């Protein structure tokens, strides 16, 4: 039955993973990430690096939900939110109350939630009654049934065009807490202030314009950029309709240029051939390549088994693979050569790289990279490090599951 369903999904034009998008790129630099040449390479991608920002990392829901709610409550002009999931629950109620209060004060509040992830249970009606502009991204109807794979997976919250949040979070009770038990998911969220937030604003405007036809403008959305720190930052947004996979380029370029270190923490790790080769090549040229992935608490067992199919190749090349023990690891963060850090919504999956609307923010700064590495290093200590000799001794049943589910990699 599962095979039949898989073939049916592959047959749907809207669910294919080709999309006419270029996903193969040639980039073999003779310089590293910590060079002026690499910064110039970044300037040629998407919005380019913008100086004058400051940022902080927020660990788990107990840290990032209060920070978001405080920023929303202090909003004076605008609040823009784009999410994949907005679900009714304790967090949903808190977020709804804060958004409704600001809308009643006259603040422009816009909320865009993917139709497949909208589980508001009436919270959307409450928001609209209070004056919140709430819209669902691409509702599924009979005429659009073949395009159900076209989703927004972005996680963007901006306030007054000056403060932004991104990461892998959702307005969902699974993200609350501080990993006190296996039901509280592990997540890292980035809070960013400064001129780069306007890049998030423009990214949000893309899908809001598509969903509503409304052009967003004015100083409440795009204030004059004011430097507030010394970090260089860059937002990279990707869409299904683009002819390029900016999500892939964003991650592929620093891996190819890595000379010292590639640390990746990602919830759904099904890298394509280019990424597999790049990571193994980086390890073979002496870089410290480590992968931090979900362990047995992965809520998508099919993805876990499909991901494990590649472990042997990585371990033989010298890549270290860690599986997080305490709960579902949902972090999407990557640090390269202790200077380039990226956080956002992008998974290492075909769908994320090719089909969905995504957004990540990269910071080019050694001090911030050290903070990110410290966060990942702490998670390494709460993880099991895979051993090649032990991995080779795993049972036939495990091997068969890995082989079977790896056949469906491009559906994820």
Rosetta blueprint (number, residue, H / E / L):
1 X L
2 X H
3 X H
4 X H
5 X H
6 X H
7 X H
8 X H
9 X H
10 X H
11 X H
12 X L
13 X H
14 X H
15 X H
16 X L
17 X L
18 X L
19 X L
20 X L
21 X L
22 X E
23 X L
24 X L
25 X L
26 X L
27 X L
28 X L
29 X L
30 X L
31 X L
32 X L
33 X L
34 X L
35 X L
36 X H
37 X H
38 X H
39 X H
40 X H
41 X H
42 X H
43 X H
44 X L
45 X L
46 X L
47 X L
48 X L
49 X L
50 X E
51 X E
52 X E
53 X E
54 X E
55 X E
56 X E
57 X E
58 X E
59 X E
60 X L
61 X H
62 X H
63 X H
64 X H
65 X H
66 X H
67 X H
68 X H
69 X H
70 X H
71 X H
72 X H
73 X H
74 X L
75 X L
76 X L
77 X L
78 X E
79 X E
80 X E
81 X E
82 X E
83 X E
84 X L
85 X L
86 X E
87 X E
88 X L
89 X L
90 X H
91 X H
92 X H
93 X H
94 X H
95 X H
96 X H
97 X H
98 X H
99 X H
100 X H
101 X H
102 X H
103 X H
104 X H
105 X L
106 X L
107 X L
108 X E
109 X E
110 X E
111 X E
112 X E
113 X E
114 X E
115 X L
116 X L
117 X L
118 X E
119 X E
120 X L
121 X L
122 X L
123 X H
124 X H
125 X H
126 X H
127 X H
128 X H
129 X H
130 X H
131 X L
132 X L
133 X E
134 X E
135 X E
136 X E
137 X E
138 X L
139 X L
140 X L
141 X L
142 X L
143 X L
144 X L
145 X H
146 X H
147 X H
148 X L
149 X L
150 X L
151 X L
152 X E
153 X L
154 X L
155 X L
156 X E
157 X E
158 X E
159 X E
160 X L
161 X L
162 X L
163 X E
164 X E
165 X E
166 X E
167 X E
168 X L
169 X L
170 X L
171 X E
172 X L
173 X H
174 X H
175 X H
176 X L
177 X L
178 X L
179 X L
180 X L
181 X L
182 X L
183 X L
184 X L
185 X L
186 X E
187 X L
188 X E
189 X E
190 X E
191 X E
192 X E
193 X E
194 X L
195 X L
196 X L
197 X H
198 X H
199 X H
200 X H
201 X H
202 X H
203 X H
204 X H
205 X H
206 X H
207 X H
208 X H
209 X H
210 X H
211 X H
212 X H
213 X L
214 X L
215 X L
216 X L
217 X L
218 X L
219 X L
220 X L
221 X L
222 X L
223 X L
224 X L
225 X L
226 X L
227 X L
228 X L
229 X L
230 X L
231 X E
232 X E
233 X E
234 X E
235 X E
236 X E
237 X E
238 X E
239 X L
240 X L
241 X L
242 X L
243 X L
244 X E
245 X L
246 X H
247 X H
248 X H
249 X H
250 X H
251 X H
252 X H
253 X H
254 X H
255 X H
256 X H
257 X H
258 X L
259 X L
260 X L
261 X E
262 X E
263 X E
264 X E
265 X E
266 X E
267 X L
268 X L
269 X E
270 X L
271 X L
272 X L
273 X H
274 X H
275 X H
276 X H
277 X H
278 X H
279 X H
280 X H
281 X H
282 X H
283 X H
284 X H
285 X L
286 X L
287 X L
288 X E
289 X E
290 X E
291 X E
292 X E
293 X E
294 X E
295 X L
296 X L
297 X L
298 X L
299 X L
300 X L
301 X H
302 X H
303 X H
304 X H
305 X H
306 X H
307 X H
308 X H
309 X L
310 X L
311 X H
312 X H
313 X H
314 X H
315 X H
316 X H
317 X H
318 X L
319 X L
320 X E
321 X E
322 X E
323 X E
324 X E
325 X L
326 X L
327 X L
328 X L
329 X E
330 X L
331 X L
332 X E
333 X E
334 X E
335 X E
336 X E
337 X L
338 X L
339 X L
340 X E
341 X E
342 X E
343 X E
344 X E
345 X L
346 X L
347 X L
348 X E
349 X L
350 X H
351 X H
352 X H
353 X H
354 X H
355 X H
356 X L
357 X E
358 X E
359 X E
360 X E
361 X E
362 X E
363 X E
364 X E
365 X L
366 X H
367 X H
368 X H
369 X H
370 X H
371 X H
372 X H
373 X H
374 X H
375 X H
376 X H
377 X H
378 X H
379 X H
380 X H
381 X H
382 X L
383 X E
384 X E
385 X E
386 X L
387 X L
388 X H
389 X H
390 X H
391 X H
392 X H
393 X L
394 X L
395 X L
396 X H
397 X H
398 X H
399 X H
400 X H
401 X H
402 X H
403 X H
404 X H
405 X H
406 X H
407 X L
408 X L
409 X H
410 X H
411 X H
412 X L
